[in-house]
Amino acid sequence: MKMFGWVAAAGGLMVLVACGGGGSGSDDSVAEPVAPVRVSGVVARGAALVEAKVTARCVSGPVVTAISGSSGAYAMEVGADALPCVLEAVSADGVWRLHSVVPAPETASPVAAAIPRTAHITPLTELLVAQLAGVAPSSFMAKANARSLGATITSINITQAHATVGSVLRLMGVNPAPITDVLTQPLVAASAIQRGNAHDKVLDALAAAMAGAGAGMSDLVGLVTSRARTLDHIGPGPG
């Protein structure tokens, strides 16, 4: 009988442990919800792309979408722990499909995670993504997953990709000096309601150079993804 009583008591203790027994039922280890982070920028090909659909695929969380306004500006919210992300903007007429990226914060702190992010979406960011991914940006977007995004969208890779963007601009006879960062530098795209700024003028100059050379975005993307050695000696990127 004593043995039976001891076994019964031990069994009762195991039930309590399994149920988190004896406590009030609260779990102090549960993390606080992470507030979303605002991602915004301008969608432009030179002129603003109005009513473009912007889609974000991130390392975690659902696909998020937004629509650009009359100035080409868009804004959306993603989870602070969802970065990095790849973005795609499709113009209202379906003619333009451009890509960009949102890197993760360099320090893993709640303050850094909450800082709003800027990510413009332009032909220059299309080239940047092409360099990052080594494939056409549309293919990278379609196959994006947590592993590929985390390995590709890093600060070191982005710095190197900026150098390639600068090289392509020089190759096309366009001065990249006005732009130091194609992702975040202030961009005011020309539209019916405003004039473009220096960033926008570089986009205009690239468009004019492409038209003069009979080249399209796919040609420049192909040049970048083929890692053409002719770019190596041209010099550093913007800035």
C-alpha positions in Angstrom: 0.0 0.0 0.0 2.9 2.3 0.8 4.4 1.6 -2.6 1.1 2.3 -4.3 0.7 5.6 -2.5 4.2 6.7 -3.6 3.6 5.8 -7.2 0.3 7.7 -7.2 1.9 10.8 -5.7 4.7 10.7 -8.3 2.1 10.4 -11.0 0.3 13.4 -9.7 3.5 15.4 -9.7 4.2 14.5 -13.3 0.7 15.7 -14.3 1.3 19.0 -12.5 4.7 19.5 -14.3 3.2 18.6 -17.7 0.4 21.1 -17.1 2.8 23.8 -15.8 1.0 23.0 -12.5 0.9 25.0 -9.4 1.2 28.4 -11.1 -1.3 31.1 -12.1 -1.3 29.9 -15.7 0.6 33.0 -16.9 3.8 32.6 -19.0 6.3 35.4 -18.4 8.6 34.0 -21.1 6.1 34.9 -23.9 7.6 37.6 -26.1 5.8 40.9 -26.7 4.4 41.3 -30.2 6.8 43.0 -32.5 5.4 46.2 -34.0 5.4 46.4 -37.8 7.9 48.5 -39.6 7.0 51.0 -42.3 8.5 50.6 -45.7 8.1 53.4 -48.2 9.6 54.9 -51.3 9.0 56.1 -54.9 8.2 54.0 -57.9 9.6 55.7 -61.0 11.2 55.0 -64.4 12.1 58.7 -64.6 8.5 59.8 -64.6 6.6 58.6 -61.6 4.7 55.3 -62.0 1.2 56.1 -60.8 -1.1 53.3 -59.4 1.7 50.7 -59.7 1.1 47.6 -57.6 4.0 47.0 -55.1 4.4 43.6 -53.7 6.8 42.6 -50.9 8.1 39.0 -50.2 10.0 38.8 -47.0 11.9 36.1 -45.0 8.7 35.6 -42.9 5.2 36.7 -42.8 2.6 37.1 -45.6 3.1 38.7 -48.9 2.2 42.4 -48.5 1.0 44.8 -51.3 0.4 48.5 -51.8 -0.5 50.9 -54.6 1.6 53.9 -55.5 0.0 57.4 -55.5 0.0 60.3 -57.9 3.7 61.1 -57.1 4.8 57.5 -57.4 5.1 57.2 -53.6 4.0 54.0 -51.9 4.0 52.8 -48.3 3.3 49.5 -46.6 4.0 47.7 -43.3 5.8 44.5 -42.7 6.8 42.7 -39.6 10.0 44.1 -38.1 11.3 40.5 -37.8 10.3 39.8 -41.5 13.2 41.7 -43.1 15.0 41.4 -45.5 12.4 41.6 -48.3 12.4 41.8 -52.1 10.0 44.2 -53.7 8.3 44.2 -57.1 6.4 47.1 -58.7 4.2 46.5 -61.8 2.9 49.6 -63.6 -0.8 50.1 -64.0 -0.5 49.3 -67.7 1.7 46.3 -67.1 4.5 47.6 -69.2 7.0 48.2 -66.4 8.1 45.5 -63.9 10.8 46.8 -61.5 12.4 45.4 -58.4 14.1 46.6 -55.2 15.1 45.3 -51.8 14.7 46.1 -48.1 17.7 45.0 -46.0 17.4 43.8 -42.4 18.7 46.2 -39.7 22.4 45.7 -39.1 21.9 45.5 -35.3 19.4 43.2 -33.7 17.8 45.6 -31.3 14.1 46.7 -30.9 15.1 50.3 -31.7 16.8 49.4 -34.9 14.0 47.0 -35.9 11.4 49.8 -35.5 13.2 52.3 -37.8 11.2 53.0 -41.0 12.9 51.8 -44.2 13.1 53.5 -47.5 13.3 51.5 -50.7 12.7 53.2 -54.0 11.8 51.0 -57.0 13.4 52.2 -60.3 15.5 51.0 -63.2 18.6 51.6 -61.0 17.3 49.4 -58.2 16.4 46.8 -60.9 20.1 46.7 -61.8 21.1 46.5 -58.2 18.8 43.5 -57.6 20.1 41.8 -60.8 23.7 42.1 -59.4 22.6 40.9 -56.0 20.7 37.9 -57.3 22.9 37.0 -60.4 19.6 36.3 -62.2 16.8 38.3 -63.7 15.1 40.1 -60.7 11.7 38.8 -61.7 13.0 35.2 -61.4 14.6 36.1 -58.0 11.2 37.5 -56.8 9.3 34.5 -58.0 11.6 32.0 -56.2 12.3 34.1 -53.1 12.4 32.2 -49.8 13.9 32.9 -46.4 17.3 31.3 -47.3 17.8 33.0 -50.6 16.7 36.4 -49.2 18.9 36.2 -46.1 22.0 35.1 -48.1 21.5 37.6 -50.9 20.3 40.9 -49.3 23.3 41.8 -47.1 25.0 45.1 -46.5 28.2 43.9 -48.1 26.4 42.6 -51.2 24.4 45.8 -51.5 27.6 47.9 -51.4 29.1 45.8 -54.2 25.9 46.0 -56.2 26.0 49.8 -56.0 29.4 49.7 -57.6 28.0 47.7 -60.5 25.1 50.2 -60.9 27.6 53.0 -61.1 29.6 51.1 -63.7 26.6 50.5 -65.9 25.7 54.2 -65.7 29.2 55.2 -66.8 29.1 52.6 -69.6 25.9 54.3 -70.8 27.5 57.7 -70.7 25.5 58.8 -67.6 27.2 60.5 -64.6 26.3 58.6 -61.5 27.8 61.2 -59.1 24.4 62.7 -58.0 23.4 59.4 -56.5 25.1 57.8 -53.6 22.4 55.3 -52.7 19.8 54.2 -55.3 17.6 52.6 -52.5 17.3 55.4 -50.0 18.6 58.7 -51.4 15.6 61.2 -51.7 13.8 60.7 -55.0 11.3 63.2 -56.3 9.9 61.8 -59.6 8.6 64.0 -62.3 4.8 63.9 -62.5 1.8 66.0 -63.2 2.1 67.5 -59.8 5.9 68.1 -59.3 9.3 68.4 -60.9 11.9 65.8 -60.6 15.1 66.2 -58.4 18.7 65.2 -59.1 18.0 61.5 -58.5 15.2 61.7 -61.0 17.4 63.4 -63.6 19.8 60.5 -63.5 16.9 58.2 -64.3 15.9 60.5 -67.2 19.5 60.5 -68.5 19.7 56.7 -68.3 16.3 56.4 -70.2 17.6 58.8 -72.9 20.9 56.9 -73.2 19.1 53.6 -73.5 16.8 55.0 -76.2 19.8 56.4 -78.1 21.5 53.0 -78.0 18.4 51.0 -78.8 18.7 49.2 -75.5 16.0 48.0 -73.1 16.1 47.1 -69.4 16.4 43.5 -70.3 19.7 44.3 -72.1 21.2 46.0 -69.1 19.9 43.3 -66.7 21.5 40.7 -69.0 24.8 42.7 -68.9 24.8 42.7 -65.1 23.7 39.1 -64.6 26.3 37.8 -67.0 28.9 39.5 -64.7 30.5 41.1 -67.8 34.2 41.6 -67.1 34.1 44.8 -69.2 32.6 46.6 -66.1 35.5 45.7 -63.8 37.8 48.4 -64.9 35.3 51.3 -65.2 35.6 52.3 -61.6 33.6 52.6 -58.4 29.9 53.1 -58.1 27.9 56.2 -57.1 29.6 58.5 -54.8 
